[in-house]
Amino acid sequence: TGTLTVAKSTLTTNTSEDGTIILTAGSGNSYLWSNGTETVATTLSYSPSLTGIYSVEITNTTGCSVNSAPVAIQKITLMKGWNLISTNLQQSDSSITNLFKYTDIVEIKDMNSFWRSGQPDAFNKLKTITPAKGYLVKMNNADTLMISGTPLTTKNLIFSITEGWSLLGCPFQISTPFTSYF
């Protein structure tokens, strides 16, 4: 037996200069990073490259261990030109300038507003990305957008559809038939 002192947080999430998400465990002697089905790393820090839910088991020198709260990651591949995207995670900062900070973005549109790179903020009506909502994103070059956050709960999700064209997002973390909702 031994004691394990757990800090306020056993897992922190940061984004590097190239947009890579870096998950870092709290102090310990050994680390087992998991994507829910298998061990993906045994290092202090881990950078996920796929969509998934990640956690770390931290063990100290006396053999006591603690598991972190899970962190959800969404990977969105963006092609050069126009892309239709949605997010399925609630981010702590969902501002366009934060989420797309490390990408070569030209413009983002939803059904009612837009955001354009290099345009004065006063003219950019679209300010944030809302999970489960659809967006058209124009890129100068192909890139990858990595997002971390909390998975949406879809139990009471209501899609608001008006007559004519609608731009819907996909709120699910797993394959879900739209016939379940329409």
N, C-alpha and C positions, 0 to 999 in steps of 0.2 A: 504494500500500500504506500501511497505517497499523496502529496497535495499538488493540485494544479491551480495556479492563479490565472484567472481569465480576465483579460482586460475588457474594457467597455465594448470593444468590437474585435472579433477574431478575424475579420475579413474586411479589407478596404478595396475600393475600386477606383482606379485612375485611368486617364487617357493620355497616351504619349503624344509627342509632336507629330507622328505620322497617322494618328487616329486609332492606333491599336489600344484595345482595352487591356489593362494589366490588373489582375487580381492578386492581392498580397495578403498572406496569412499573418496572424499575430505571432508573437515569439513562441518558439518551441524547439524541439530537437529533430523531429521528423514530420513530414507533411505528405498527405495522400489527397490529391485533387481528384474529384469525381465529377462525371457528367450525368450521374444518376444510374448509369449501367456499368461503367467500368472506370478504373483508375486511369487518368490521363496525364498525370505528372506527379513527381515527388520532390519538388523544389519549393522554396519559400514563396516565389511568385509564379504565376501562370497566365499566359495570354491565350484565351480561347480563340479558335479560328472558325468555329461553327456555332450555329444557333443551338442553344441548349440551356439547361439549368445546372449550375456548377456550385460545388461546395468543397470545403477542405476539412479533413480531420487532422488536428494538430496534436502531436504527442510530445510530452516533455521527457526529460532524462530518467524520471522514475517510472515511466510507462503509463502515466495518466493521460487521457486524451479527451478532447472536446471537439464537437462538430460545429462548424459555422452555420449561420443561416444561409439558405441558398440564394444565389444571385442569378437572375435570368439574363441571357445575352441573345440579341437578335442580330443576325448578319443579313444585310441587304446589299446585293450585288447591283451596282449601277453601271449601265452601259453609256457610251458616248451618245449624246442626243437625248431624246425624251424617254422617260421611264415612268411607269405607273407603280406607285408604292403605297404601303401603309405600314404602320407599326403596331405591334401587339403588346407593347410594354409601356407602363406608366413611368416616365422618367422624372427625376427630381428637377431637372432643368430642360424643358422641352422647347426652348427657344431655337429658332432656325439658326441663329448665329452660333449657338453652342453645339447643336447636333451636327451641323454641316461644316464646322470650323476647319476641319482638315481635308475638305474635298474641294475640287475645282468646279463648283456649281455655278450655273448661269441664272436659273430661275426656278421657282416653285409656284404651282397654281393649285387652288382647290376650285370648287364650283362658284365661289363668290369673290375671291380676292387673289392677290399674288404677292410674291416677294422676288426682287431682282437684285442680283449681286452688283455692288457699286452704286446703287441708287440711294439717294438720301432716305434716311429712315422714315421721314414724314410721308413719303410716297409709297412705302411698303406697308400695305394694310395687313397682310398676312404676317404674323409675328411668331407663332408657335405651331408645332406639329401635334395634333390631337390623335391619340391612339384610336384605332378602328375607323379612321376616316381616310378616304382616298386622296392621293396627291399626284400631280404630274410634276416630275422633276427633270429639268434639262441640265445635262452635264457637258462641260467642255471635253472631258476625258473620262474613260472608264475608271471606276473606283469602287471601293467597298465601304459601306457605312456600318459601323459596329455600334450597337446601342445596348446599354445596360439599364435594368429597371425591374419593376414589379409586374408580373403577368396580370393581364386584365382578367377580371372575373366576368365570364360571359353568361352567367346564370340568368340575370335579368336585363341583358343587353337588348336594346330596342333600336332598330334601324329606322331613321326618319327618311322616308322616300316621298318626293314630290312628283307631280306629273311631269313628264318629259325626261330629260337625261339626269341621271344621278351618278355620283362618283362615290362608290362604297369601298371601304377598306376591309381587311380581313383581320379580325381580332384574335384568331385562334393560334395556339402554339403547336397544335397537331392537326393533321388532316381532318376536316369536318365537312360533311356534305351540306351545301347551302339549302338543300331540301329540308334540313332540320329547322330552318328559320324562315323559309319562303314557301 
